[in-house]
Each structure stands twice: as structure tokens, then as C-alpha cells.
Amino acid sequence: MPLKRKIMKLRFKFSLLLSLIIVFSFGEIKAQNKVLILGIDGCRPDALLEAKTPNLDNLWQNGAYSFKAKTDDLSWSGVCWTGMLTGVWRDKHNVLSNQYRNPNTKDYPHFFNLAKQQLPQLKTYSIANWSPVHNILQENDATVVKHKLTDGLVTKSVIKTLKNADVDVMFVHLDNVDHAGHKYGYAVDNPKYIKSIEKTDTKVGRIIKGLEKRKNYKNENWLILVSTDHGGSGTNHGKAIPEHTTIFYIASGKDVKKGEIKKQVYVIDIAVTALKHLNVKIQKEWKLDGTVSGLK
Ligand SMILES: [Zn+2]
């Protein structure tokens, strides 16, 4: 074979190899980033640590976590869930009670809205037991909104959706732990409150299993965030005291920096961390208060 042809042949082989490398590494980059937020209403972090919760333990022990995170010091569900889902404090989102009288969704919308400004094709899902969390959703923020009357029905719906639907972001709200707190008392030494956390952990386990069974799971890069809106004491909450305002924050997935998060984590970090994982560029004019927590 003449030298010229030999070189040509080698060049061809080399370019073939190069394009293969590009295709494979591009495929790697293209792994779809997705977010699942599990919200467990009224779950005190000390009680979560006391309860037997193998599924949640697996998430935080292999993930990033804080059991000293802080929620809004006006620790009502409406105020705190809105902080979590908008990434700003109540002076901006203006939800000041569970009544959602005058939310400023125009300036501080749900993070689904912010994500869709840059990625309009995103499929966003919100499935909740306590339906007022949906009050801040504007038209088209959520691809699908579902209100279910029990945590069991929420869990069923979430598993079914994860199995069949094209989902990019999902927010899930479970309410039984808060019900147990209001009925029996929010306390580490209250067996009924602890039991409700353990039952919720079983539901979390079923949801995670459902997630892992997704057809395209291998090519998806899920960030799972688990948190709560507030704690409680006696049979209530709403005050600016540590028993009410201390919450837990768990981030699980390939892109988290494992271990305890050293900085102070806040409930408002959840929307911002979710946006970051979805590759949304955080805009200054959004005036978000939260920061990214627990990612590499
Ligand atoms: Zn609540």
C-alpha cells in the first residue's frame, strides 16, 4: 500500500474514533437532569432522627443534609411552603397565613414558572394532599396539578405518574405527620407522632422504588430533595421558636456533595437548588433569597 493511502486510512480511522468519543461524551452530558421534591408537612428533624426510617436514612446518609435548617419564623404552612417553592421570604412572596390572601406571584412566582421561562418544554408536576400549596400556581406553571385527599392516594398517584409520564420536575406534598402532630402533639417522645413519620417513610420508599423503575431511569439524573415546612410543639406551630422553625433538608443524587452541609440552610434554598440542578440560569432580576445547598 502506498504511503499516501496508508496515511489516508489512518486518518479515517482516527476521525471515526474521534466522532465516537464525541458521541459518547455528548451522550453523557445529555443525561437529563430532573428534580423530585418530597415535602413532609410538620415533620420535626429530631423526631425524624428518632423514628425508624430506613428509606429517608438511606437518602441522607448517602446524600447531603442538614438537621439544623431554618424555615420562615412565621411558621404556618402557607407561609413556609410558599417560601420553599418560590425561593424568597414572605416579605416578597406576601403569603402571610394559610389564607393566601394576596400572593405576589407576579414578581415572585412558583419556581416552575422561573424554570419554564428558560426551558418552556419542561414537564412540571405538583401532587398534594393539602391543596392550598397550589394557590400560587399561575396558568401553565404546572403541566399537571393533582389534589388527593389522603397521603395514600398521593403516593399512588405519584407512583403511577412516575411510571407512565414524561416528568422533569415533581413536587409531592404529604400531610399525615402534620395531622398526627395537631392531634397527638409534635414531640420526640410521642409514639403516635413517631409512628406517623415511620409510616410516611414507607411511602417515601415506595415512591423512590417507583422512580427507579422508570423506563429511561439510567439516562436520567434525578436530584431528590426532602424537607418540611415547619416543626411544632404541643399540638400547634406558627411561632418564631426553634421547635417550630428548625427543619431538615436532604439532597440525594449523583450531583450532591455528600455529608452534613456546613453552612446555614434555609427552606428558601429548595427552589434555588432545584433550578440549579435543572440547569436554569439564576437571574439577578428574580431577586431570589435562597442559595444552592448541598450540590457539588
Ligand atoms: Zn404545615
Residues whose N, C-alpha, C, O or C-beta is under 5 A from the ligand:
A	BS01	ZN	D41 G42 S77 D178 D229
